[in-house]
Structure formats: C-alpha cells, structure tokens
Amino acid sequence: MNTSGPAVSRGLRLTPFRGLRYVPEQVGSLAAVTSPPYDVVVRPDGLHHLESADPHNIVRLILPQADSATARHRQAADTLKRWLTEGVLAPDPEPVLYVYEQRADDILQRGVIGALALSPASEGIVLPHEDVMADVVEDRADLMRTAAAHLEPLLFSYAGDGGPSGATAVIERVAGRLPLLTTTTEDGFSHRLWAVTDPGERAEIESDLSRRQALIADGHHRWATYLRLQKEQSAPGPWDFGLVLLVDTARYPLRVRAIHRLLHRLPVADALRAVEGRFRVRSVDGPLPRALDALAGASGEGNAFLLAGDGSFHLVDRPDEQLLARTVPADRPPAWRALDATVLHFTLLDDVWGVPDAPEHIAYIHDTAAAVEQAERHGATAVLMHPVGEDVVRDLARQGVTMPRKSTSFGPKPATGLVLRSLDIG
C-alpha cells in the first residue's frame, strides 16, 4: 500500500493493503477463530465460549484478558507477534482490496474492504452519527498502538446509484469467482472473501468511491481511535489509513436495530415508581416478541420504552411535555429532540432516575433476550428500545448532529478475524 500520505479528495479514498489472514491448516476451522465485534461480546460466558472454541480465536487479540489494561494490550501484541511467527496468521502476498459477502436466509450483504484515507478532507465525507465515550477510545487506542494493527474492519455505508454500476458492478462480478475463503459461523451466516487483484477493477472501485460520502454504521469508537492515533504521528505513514468495510446500501440495505440498556443498580419497581405521573405506564403481555410488538406500536406515536427485569413487561410512553421541555436541550434539531435515545438519556436517566452514564451503572446490550435475562438474574432494569430508521440517522449526520452514544446497531456486522491489517507490513 502506498503510505506516502493521504491526498486531498472530495470523496472516499480507499486503498489496497496486505491483509493478515488465518492459515486454514493451522486452525481448527475459520468459523472457530472468528468473533462478533469487540463491543458485541458483552457477556463473560460469550467471551469464554469464543476462547474455548479454538486456542487461536480472535477474541484473544480484540479482548485479551489480564489484570490491567497495559498488561492486556501487551498480551494482545505478543500474541499477534507469536501467531505471525508460528504461521497461524500470514500476510497476503500483495496489496489488494477485498470483496466480502455475508448471507443468511433472505439476507445478502456485499461490500469492499480496504484502507481508507484519514485526511482532513474526510470531514463531511465520513459522517459520524453517535457520540463516543472517552474511556473506550482510550482503551482501543492503547490496544491498536501497542499491537500496531487494525484487528477488525469498521462498517460504513454509502449510497450508490441503486444499480450494478461502479464499485457495485465490480463487487458483483468478483462474487462470481472462486473465493479466498468460505465459512459459516454459528449464527447461521455464511461468509465469503475475495481479493480484487486486477488493477482495472481496483481503479473502478476507487473512482466510484471518490465521489461518495459514507455514514459510520458501526465503529464510532474505533473511528475516533483511528483519528486520534493519526494525530500522534509526526510523518505520513500507515496510520493515515483505517480498515473499513464499505457497503452500498442502495443495493444492499442494512438492518437497523436498537441497542438496549441494562441499569445494574435500579430495580424495576423503583424505576416504575419514579416515572409515575411523568410518563404513561402500562403492563403488557409476554412473551418477549409480543411485548416488543406492543413497543413497536407505541413507538409509532412517540417516545416509548419497554422495561423488564421483574418477570413482566412494562410499556412506558407518552412523556409529559413540560418534563421534556425542561430536560431535553433546545439547541438541536426537532428530529434529534424527538429521538428515544435523547429522551432516555436526558429525561429518564439524567433527571427521572438519576443514573450516571458509567459502566458500573449501565451496560449497553445488543441482544434483546440477553438484556432481559441479565436484568431478571440480577434484579436490574432492562430498558428495551425500538430502532430508529437509517434515513433519520443519515439526515442528522449530514447536519453534523450526533445522536446519543449507542443509539443504533447496524448490521449485519462483519465477522472479526477474516482479515486484519498490520501497521508494520507494507
């Protein structure tokens, strides 16, 4: 990859790189060494399950286990170095772009993986839509810095022309060829990866993307980490690029899901007592899918949340307008003020419940059933959310307005472990 420094561009500049990939003969199976993104592996039992799936599972790099952050990150760096020395991981022979496919039931998603230039011109070209937590950025930065690697691609979306042209035409053409790898993970998704080696096809992709802007669908903290680490450098080099997967959502629409909150120290009874007279509260019948249908219906009429953790489901909606006027900041667009995540954080968490936004008080959980199960097990409150539409997310991002952190979960997310990027390998 050319690391002479990013050129100014009016759009995305995606460049080839020498991907690090598992050597199939050195591992039990490719499926056994993959993982969801680091922030989706939220439960210790999930982490232990992945660690035991194969001694070389990628979680040993993205979520190393040790007594301190420094020790964790040094362990990940040492593990990566050892796996390279032992031939468990190996770099591809030449810099390429990669076409990546995920398929399950009626879901088909294809995109291109490459190293994206992080130039100042990316402002207004790469659109964040969520705030980030400083401690998470610090942790990811120290891990990337110590390991000198990008261990998992970020998920970016862009709006193509809606047909098989430009980058999408190349992607679909390449997808008809023999892949570098094929595997099926335990979530039922099949994964295929191809190398784009033809200079003409790479030029087609790069030319098309140079006219596009991208929305960060998943990976805000890692994107902030890329930018932070780039600023630490005194000369142009590999830190001027970040590992991303770009998906044309005009061709392959992403699914948007909510991220739920687990309030560790707030029992459901106390949560309900505090909202009385400020929101409408109703008990709704289970099981969970039926209760979520009730949440979806209420969300069509305004802010709504589903509380769980006491063996029942409680629909909380129709907030008091004076309460909203007092607690929701007035200096943002109406679409931002109306977000469920906005009302949750500024009205419920900050004002009504007084819950600090800190890890000992709140966990962010993608899986709905897991959030309910943990709340019931620990006497906590699960706040279940209804997803917001991608159009709302993109419109706010184009206005430069970020949503409260962990407002959305776009997917399907790329499997971690299929291709990595070393900052030490050209």
C-alpha positions in Angstrom: 0.0 0.0 0.0 1.3 3.5 -0.8 1.8 5.2 2.6 3.2 8.5 1.3 0.4 10.3 3.0 -3.3 10.8 2.1 -4.1 13.1 -0.8 -6.9 15.7 -0.6 -10.0 14.1 -2.0 -13.6 15.3 -2.4 -14.8 11.8 -1.6 -13.7 8.5 -0.1 -10.2 7.3 -0.9 -9.9 3.5 -0.5 -6.6 1.9 -1.0 -5.3 -1.7 -1.2 -3.4 -3.3 1.7 -1.8 -6.7 2.5 -4.3 -8.3 4.7 -3.4 -10.6 7.5 -5.5 -13.8 7.4 -5.6 -17.1 9.3 -3.8 -20.0 7.6 -6.6 -22.7 7.4 -4.2 -25.6 8.1 -3.1 -24.0 11.4 -6.5 -23.6 13.0 -9.5 -25.9 13.7 -11.8 -24.0 11.3 -12.2 -20.5 10.2 -15.6 -20.3 11.9 -13.9 -21.3 15.2 -11.5 -18.4 15.1 -13.9 -15.6 14.3 -15.9 -13.4 16.6 -18.5 -10.7 16.6 -17.1 -7.1 17.0 -15.5 -6.5 20.4 -18.4 -4.5 21.7 -21.0 -7.1 20.9 -19.1 -9.8 23.0 -20.6 -8.3 26.2 -21.1 -11.3 28.5 -18.3 -13.3 30.2 -19.9 -16.6 29.1 -19.8 -15.4 25.5 -16.1 -14.5 25.8 -15.3 -17.8 27.4 -17.2 -19.7 24.7 -15.2 -18.0 22.0 -11.9 -18.5 23.8 -12.6 -22.2 24.1 -13.8 -22.6 20.5 -10.2 -22.5 19.3 -6.9 -21.5 21.1 -6.4 -19.0 18.2 -9.8 -17.3 18.4 -9.5 -13.6 17.5 -11.0 -12.6 20.9 -7.5 -13.2 22.3 -6.5 -10.1 20.3 -9.6 -7.9 20.5 -10.5 -8.7 24.1 -7.3 -10.0 25.8 -7.7 -11.0 29.5 -5.2 -9.7 32.1 -5.1 -7.8 35.4 -4.5 -4.4 33.9 -5.2 -2.5 30.6 -1.4 -2.3 30.0 -1.0 -6.0 30.5 -4.0 -6.8 28.3 -2.7 -4.8 25.4 0.8 -6.1 25.7 -0.6 -9.6 25.8 -2.5 -9.0 22.6 0.6 -7.6 20.8 2.7 -10.5 22.0 0.0 -13.0 20.8 -0.2 -11.4 17.4 3.5 -11.5 17.0 3.7 -15.1 18.1 0.9 -16.1 15.7 2.7 -14.4 12.8 6.0 -16.2 13.8 4.2 -19.6 14.1 2.4 -19.1 10.8 -1.1 -19.1 12.3 -1.6 -15.7 10.6 0.1 -14.7 7.4 0.1 -11.6 5.2 -1.3 -11.9 1.7 1.5 -11.6 -1.0 0.4 -8.2 -2.4 -1.8 -5.2 -1.5 -5.4 -5.8 -2.6 -8.9 -4.7 -2.0 -11.3 -7.4 -0.7 -14.9 -8.2 -1.6 -16.7 -9.5 1.4 -20.1 -11.3 1.4 -22.5 -12.2 4.2 -25.5 -14.4 3.6 -28.3 -15.9 5.8 -31.8 -16.8 4.9 -33.2 -13.8 2.9 -30.2 -11.5 3.9 -27.4 -10.8 1.4 -24.8 -8.2 2.0 -21.7 -7.5 -0.1 -19.1 -4.7 0.3 -15.5 -3.9 -0.2 -12.8 -3.9 2.5 -9.8 -1.6 2.2 -7.7 1.0 3.9 -9.5 4.3 4.0 -7.5 7.6 3.9 -8.0 9.7 7.1 -7.3 13.1 5.7 -8.7 16.4 7.0 -10.8 16.3 3.8 -12.7 13.3 5.4 -14.7 15.9 7.5 -18.0 15.9 5.7 -17.0 12.8 3.8 -17.2 10.4 6.7 -20.3 11.1 8.7 -20.4 10.0 12.4 -23.9 9.8 13.9 -23.2 9.0 17.6 -21.2 10.4 20.4 -18.4 8.3 21.9 -17.1 7.5 25.3 -13.6 8.8 26.1 -12.6 5.8 28.2 -13.5 3.4 25.4 -11.5 5.4 22.8 -8.5 5.5 25.2 -8.7 1.7 25.6 -9.0 1.0 21.9 -6.2 3.5 21.1 -3.8 1.8 23.5 -4.7 -1.6 22.1 -4.1 -0.5 18.5 -1.0 1.4 19.4 0.6 -1.5 21.2 -0.4 -4.1 18.7 0.3 -1.8 15.7 -2.7 -3.4 14.0 -6.3 -2.8 13.0 -7.9 -6.0 14.2 -11.4 -5.6 12.8 -13.0 -3.6 10.0 -15.4 -0.8 10.7 -18.8 -1.0 8.9 -19.5 2.1 6.7 -22.5 2.6 4.4 -22.7 4.8 1.4 -25.5 5.5 -1.1 -24.6 4.3 -4.6 -26.6 4.7 -7.8 -29.0 2.0 -6.9 -27.9 -0.4 -9.7 -25.0 -2.6 -10.7 -22.5 0.1 -11.7 -19.2 1.4 -10.4 -17.9 -0.3 -7.3 -21.0 -2.4 -7.0 -20.6 -3.8 -10.5 -17.1 -4.9 -9.7 -18.2 -6.4 -6.4 -20.9 -8.5 -8.1 -18.5 -9.5 -10.9 -15.9 -10.6 -8.4 -18.5 -12.5 -6.3 -18.9 -14.9 -9.3 -15.3 -16.1 -8.9 -13.6 -18.6 -6.6 -13.3 -17.0 -3.2 -10.2 -16.9 -0.9 -12.2 -18.3 1.9 -15.7 -19.6 2.8 -17.0 -20.3 6.2 -20.3 -20.4 8.1 -20.4 -19.1 11.7 -22.7 -20.4 14.4 -25.1 -17.6 14.0 -26.0 -19.1 10.6 -24.3 -16.5 8.4 -22.1 -17.7 5.6 -19.1 -15.6 4.8 -17.0 -15.4 1.6 -14.0 -13.2 0.9 -12.3 -12.4 -2.5 -9.2 -10.5 -3.4 -9.5 -7.8 -6.1 -6.2 -8.1 -7.9 -7.0 -6.6 -11.2 -5.7 -3.0 -11.4 -8.5 -2.0 -13.7 -11.2 -3.3 -11.3 -9.5 -1.6 -8.3 -9.5 1.6 -10.3 -13.2 1.3 -11.0 -13.9 0.9 -7.3 -11.6 3.7 -6.2 -13.0 6.1 -8.9 -16.6 5.4 -7.9 -15.9 5.8 -4.2 -14.1 9.1 -4.7 -17.5 10.6 -5.4 -19.2 9.2 -2.3 -19.5 10.1 1.4 -20.0 7.4 4.0 -22.0 7.0 7.2 -20.3 5.2 10.1 -22.8 2.4 10.6 -20.7 0.6 13.2 -17.4 1.5 14.8 -17.6 5.1 16.1 -15.1 4.5 18.9 -12.6 2.8 16.5 -13.0 5.6 14.0 -12.3 8.1 16.8 -9.3 6.0 17.7 -8.0 6.0 14.1 -8.1 9.8 14.0 -6.5 10.1 17.5 -3.6 7.8 16.6 -3.1 9.6 13.3 -2.6 12.8 15.1 0.1 11.3 17.2 2.3 10.7 14.2 4.9 13.2 13.1 5.2 12.0 9.5 2.9 10.4 6.8 2.6 6.6 7.0 0.2 3.7 7.6 -1.6 5.4 10.5 -3.0 7.8 7.8 -5.4 4.9 6.8 -8.0 2.9 8.7 -9.5 -0.6 8.0 -13.2 -0.3 6.8 -15.9 -2.3 5.1 -17.9 -0.1 2.7 -21.5 -1.3 1.8 -23.6 0.3 -0.9 -27.0 0.5 0.9 -28.8 1.4 -2.2 -28.0 -2.1 -3.4 -27.7 -3.9 0.0 -29.8 -2.1 2.7 -28.5 -2.5 6.2 -30.7 -3.7 9.0 -31.0 -1.2 11.9 -31.6 -2.5 15.4 -31.7 -0.8 18.7 -29.1 -1.2 21.5 -30.7 -1.8 24.9 -29.7 -0.5 28.3 -29.2 -2.6 31.4 -29.4 -0.5 34.6 -27.4 -2.5 37.1 -28.4 -0.7 40.3 -32.0 0.2 39.5 -34.7 -2.4 40.3 -37.8 -2.3 38.1 -40.1 -1.4 41.0 -38.0 1.7 41.7 -37.9 2.6 38.0 -41.7 2.4 37.7 -42.3 4.4 40.9 -40.1 7.2 39.6 -41.8 7.6 36.2 -45.3 7.6 37.7 -47.1 10.8 36.7 -44.4 11.7 34.3 -45.0 9.0 31.6 -47.9 6.7 30.9 -47.1 3.2 32.3 -48.9 0.0 31.2 -48.3 -3.6 31.8 -48.1 -5.6 28.5 -48.4 -9.3 27.9 -45.5 -11.5 27.1 -43.7 -13.4 25.8 -40.9 -11.1 24.7 -41.8 -11.0 20.9 -45.4 -10.0 21.8 -44.2 -7.3 24.2 -41.8 -6.0 21.5 -44.8 -5.7 19.1 -46.5 -3.5 21.7 -43.4 -1.4 21.9 -43.3 -1.0 18.1 -46.9 0.1 18.1 -46.4 2.7 20.8 -43.2 4.0 19.1 -45.2 4.9 16.0 -46.9 7.5 18.2 -44.0 9.0 20.1 -41.3 8.1 22.6 -41.8 4.7 24.1 -39.7 2.2 26.1 -40.2 -1.3 27.4 -39.0 -2.1 30.9 -38.2 -5.6 32.0 -36.4 -7.5 34.8 -39.2 -8.4 37.3 -40.7 -11.2 35.2 -43.1 -8.9 33.5 -43.1 -6.2 30.8 -44.0 -2.5 31.3 -44.6 -0.1 28.5 -43.5 3.4 29.3 -44.7 6.1 26.8 -46.4 9.5 26.3 -43.9 11.6 28.4 -45.1 14.8 30.0 -44.5 17.7 27.5 -43.4 20.1 30.3 -40.9 17.4 31.5 -39.5 17.2 28.0 -39.3 20.9 27.6 -37.3 21.2 30.8 -34.9 18.3 30.3 -34.2 18.0 26.6 -31.7 20.5 25.2 -33.4 23.0 23.0 -30.4 23.9 20.8 -30.7 20.8 18.5 -33.0 20.0 15.5 -36.5 18.7 16.3 -35.6 15.2 14.9 -32.8 14.9 17.4 -35.0 16.1 20.3 -37.6 13.5 19.4 -35.2 10.6 19.4 -36.0 7.9 22.0 -32.3 7.8 22.9 -32.3 11.5 23.5 -35.3 11.3 25.8 -33.9 8.2 27.5 -30.6 9.9 28.4 -31.6 13.4 29.1 -35.0 12.9 30.7 -35.1 9.4 32.2 -31.5 8.6 33.1 -30.3 12.1 34.0 -33.5 13.6 35.5 -36.0 11.0 36.5 -33.8 8.1 37.6 -30.5 9.9 38.3 -28.5 7.1 36.8 -24.9 8.1 35.9 -23.7 7.0 32.5 -20.8 4.9 33.8 -20.0 1.2 33.3 -20.9 0.3 36.9 -24.4 1.7 36.4 -25.2 1.0 32.7 -24.4 -1.8 30.2 -25.2 -1.5 26.5 -26.5 -4.8 25.1 -27.4 -5.6 21.5 -29.3 -8.8 22.2 -32.8 -8.3 23.5 -33.3 -11.6 25.2 -29.9 -11.3 26.8 -30.8 -7.9 28.3 -34.0 -9.3 29.8 -32.3 -12.4 31.1 -29.5 -10.4 32.8 -32.0 -7.9 34.3 -34.0 -10.8 35.8 -31.0 -12.6 37.1 -29.5 -9.6 38.9 -32.6 -7.6 40.0 -31.8 -4.9 37.5 -33.9 -3.0 34.9 -33.6 -3.6 31.2 -34.7 -0.7 29.0 -35.6 -2.1 25.6 -35.6 0.3 22.7 -37.2 0.4 19.3 -34.8 1.1 16.4 -34.7 4.4 14.5 -34.7 4.5 10.7 -31.5 4.8 8.7 -32.9 7.8 6.9 -33.2 9.7 10.2 -29.7 8.7 11.2 -28.2 9.9 7.9 -30.2 13.2 7.8 -28.9 14.1 11.3 -25.4 13.1 10.4 -25.4 15.3 7.3 -26.4 18.2 9.5 -23.4 17.5 11.7 -25.6 16.4 14.6 -24.6 13.3 16.6 -27.0 11.1 18.4 -26.5 9.9 22.0 -24.0 7.1 22.0 -25.1 3.5 21.4 -28.3 4.8 19.7 -28.3 2.3 16.9 -26.9 -1.1 15.8 -26.5 -1.5 12.1 -25.9 -4.9 10.6 -25.1 -7.5 9.7 -21.7 -6.6 11.1 -18.6 -8.0 9.6 -17.2 -11.1 11.3 -13.9 -10.2 13.1 -11.0 -12.4 12.2 -11.4 -12.9 8.5 -8.9 -10.1 7.5 -6.7 -7.9 9.7 -4.4 -5.0 8.9 -0.9 -4.7 10.3 0.6 -1.3 10.5 4.1 -2.8 10.2 3.6 -4.7 7.0 3.5 -2.7 3.8 
